[in-house]
Amino acid sequence: MQTEYTRLLELIEGEIDRAIPSEPDAAWFRRFFGKLPSSPSSPIARALNAPSRELIGRGGKRWRPLLLMLSARAFGREDGALSLTPVVELAHNGSLIVDDIEDGSDLRRGGPAIHLVFGADAAVNDGNLLYFLPLALIDEFPASAELRLRLYQSYAAAMRRLHLGQTMDIQWHRSPEFLPAEDEYLSMCALKTGVLSRAAAELGALAAGAEPEAGERLGLLFESMGVAFQIIDDVKNLRTGNPGKRRGDDIVEGKKSLPVLLASGKDPRIARELPRCFAAARRGGVDAPEVEEAIGMISRTGALDAAEAKARGLLSEVREGIASLVPSREGAEELLGIFPFLGT
């Protein structure tokens, strides 16, 4: 299975490079922008995609476009709707660029955040462009007008939901003493993190001709997978740190993660002390002593283990749902095989 995923990922990488090249030529500008008053100069052409190419070039597992392919294959489309695979990956990278500006993050995928390299103006512009380029890929997709409309609707709904989830996250960051309820947190994760997993699965299924109801059901299953993935990511941040980021930077951001909520529920004193730690960490950065103080308080309650158990439970439910929904055993196995690939 891993060998097949590697082959598919190589195909996906080629599609991403064609969708957003480092040095776009005249044909690329016509493809995505139509007839222009004049051809962009070479410096403009190089500058347009430079921020996104920098981020994309740093890596990433590309599991969202892989999920789109596997979903299409699971419903009988042999080519896995390959030409659509950049849709979710471009949107994801655009959201990372914008998210780092909003959070004031200084590190992404092992290098400086994109706005620190290219400036906030260029980063915002390129991050937003990555939200719109996917529409041209749907335009090009060889399908009926009815199917393309469904793809547009699915993608547009995902992007609206993504921004609603980000609003929730931003507002919670701005209120150090506010702790959302667990169901509010899970809703935010579904909207902010799970939404692109859902979009990938749903777009793939729809592109293969699946009924809209089946596409929606598969999308919801992978939305839950995205929530589980976010919880595991949050646990890793407080235990060892995430790849390309530093341990405890969620504390600096004042992130109301599930471990934070569970720890606060177990010991009300933690709910009173964490705002102080969040504020000090925001002032002093990830090396502030309050970062380790906060992590220690959370860890001692067993909240990290409890959060991870919640994530594992969600993943178990998703696996069962996939097995009962996907029409072929081979298609279900390919989708289920993505879980070890993600380290979940």
SULVEN-V78086 format. One record per backbone hydrogen bond with DSSP energy under -1.0 kcal/mol. NH is the residue of the N-H (numbers start at 1). CO is the residue of the C=O. E is the energy in kcal/mol with one decimal. If there is no record, write none. Layout:
{{NH/CO/E} {NH/CO/E}}
This chain:
{{5/1/-2.4} {6/2/-2.4} {7/3/-1.9} {8/4/-2.5} {9/5/-2.9} {10/6/-1.7} {11/7/-1.6} {12/8/-2.6} {13/9/-2.4} {14/10/-1.6} {15/11/-1.7} {16/12/-2.4} {17/13/-2.3} {18/14/-1.9} {19/15/-2.1} {20/16/-2.2} {29/25/-2.0} {30/26/-2.2} {31/27/-2.3} {32/28/-2.1} {33/29/-2.6} {34/30/-1.4} {45/41/-2.7} {46/42/-2.5} {47/43/-2.1} {48/44/-2.1} {53/49/-3.0} {54/50/-2.1} {55/51/-1.8} {56/52/-3.0} {57/53/-2.5} {58/55/-1.1} {59/56/-1.6} {66/62/-1.6} {67/63/-2.5} {68/64/-2.0} {69/65/-2.1} {70/66/-2.7} {71/67/-2.4} {72/68/-2.1} {73/69/-2.6} {74/70/-2.3} {75/71/-1.0} {76/73/-1.9} {77/72/-2.6} {80/77/-1.5} {82/79/-1.0} {84/81/-2.2} {85/82/-1.7} {87/84/-2.0} {90/86/-3.1} {91/87/-1.7} {92/88/-2.4} {93/89/-2.3} {94/90/-2.4} {95/91/-2.2} {96/92/-1.8} {97/93/-2.1} {98/94/-2.1} {99/95/-2.8} {100/96/-2.2} {101/97/-1.1} {102/98/-2.3} {103/99/-2.4} {105/100/-1.8} {108/111/-3.1} {110/244/-1.3} {111/108/-1.6} {113/106/-1.0} {116/113/-1.5} {118/114/-2.6} {119/115/-1.2} {123/119/-2.2} {124/120/-2.7} {125/121/-2.1} {126/122/-2.5} {127/123/-3.0} {128/124/-2.5} {129/125/-1.9} {130/126/-1.8} {131/128/-1.3} {133/129/-2.4} {135/132/-1.4} {136/133/-1.3} {138/134/-1.8} {139/135/-2.1} {140/136/-1.8} {143/141/-1.4} {148/144/-2.5} {149/145/-2.0} {150/146/-1.7} {151/147/-2.2} {152/148/-2.7} {153/149/-2.7} {154/150/-2.4} {155/151/-2.5} {156/152/-3.1} {157/153/-2.4} {158/154/-1.9} {159/155/-2.1} {160/156/-2.1} {161/157/-2.4} {162/158/-2.4} {163/159/-1.6} {164/160/-1.6} {165/161/-2.5} {166/162/-1.9} {167/163/-1.8} {168/164/-1.9} {169/165/-2.1} {170/166/-2.7} {171/167/-2.6} {172/168/-2.0} {173/169/-2.0} {174/170/-1.8} {178/175/-1.7} {185/181/-2.3} {186/182/-2.5} {187/183/-1.9} {188/184/-2.3} {189/185/-2.4} {190/186/-2.2} {191/187/-2.0} {192/188/-3.1} {193/189/-2.2} {194/189/-2.9} {198/194/-2.7} {199/195/-2.4} {200/196/-2.2} {201/197/-2.3} {202/198/-2.8} {203/199/-3.1} {204/200/-2.1} {205/201/-2.3} {206/202/-2.7} {207/203/-2.6} {208/204/-1.1} {209/206/-2.0} {210/205/-2.3} {215/211/-2.4} {216/212/-2.5} {217/213/-2.3} {218/214/-2.5} {219/215/-2.4} {220/216/-2.5} {221/217/-1.9} {222/218/-2.0} {223/219/-1.7} {224/220/-1.9} {225/221/-1.6} {226/222/-2.1} {227/223/-2.0} {228/224/-2.4} {229/225/-2.7} {230/226/-2.1} {231/227/-2.3} {232/228/-2.5} {233/229/-2.3} {234/230/-2.5} {235/231/-2.3} {236/232/-2.6} {237/233/-2.1} {238/234/-1.2} {239/235/-1.5} {240/236/-2.2} {241/236/-3.3} {245/242/-2.4} {248/237/-1.7} {249/246/-1.9} {251/248/-1.1} {252/248/-1.2} {253/249/-1.8} {255/250/-2.8} {257/255/-1.7} {261/257/-2.2} {262/258/-3.0} {263/259/-2.4} {264/260/-2.2} {265/261/-1.9} {266/262/-1.7} {267/263/-1.9} {270/267/-1.8} {272/268/-1.1} {273/269/-1.8} {274/270/-2.8} {277/273/-1.7} {278/274/-3.3} {279/275/-2.4} {280/276/-2.3} {281/277/-2.7} {282/278/-2.3} {283/279/-1.7} {284/280/-2.8} {285/281/-2.5} {288/285/-2.0} {291/288/-1.8} {293/289/-1.9} {294/290/-2.5} {295/291/-2.4} {296/292/-2.5} {297/293/-2.2} {298/294/-2.4} {299/295/-2.8} {300/296/-2.2} {302/299/-1.8} {303/298/-1.1} {306/302/-2.1} {307/303/-2.6} {308/304/-2.2} {309/305/-2.1} {310/306/-1.9} {311/307/-2.1} {312/308/-2.4} {313/309/-2.1} {314/310/-2.0} {315/311/-2.3} {316/312/-1.9} {317/313/-1.9} {318/314/-2.2} {319/315/-2.4} {320/316/-2.0} {321/317/-2.2} {322/318/-2.5} {323/319/-2.1} {324/320/-1.3} {325/321/-1.3} {326/322/-2.3} {332/328/-2.1} {333/329/-2.4} {334/330/-2.1} {335/331/-1.9} {336/332/-2.8} {337/333/-1.9} {338/335/-1.3} {339/336/-1.4} {342/338/-1.4} {343/340/-1.3} {344/339/-2.1}}
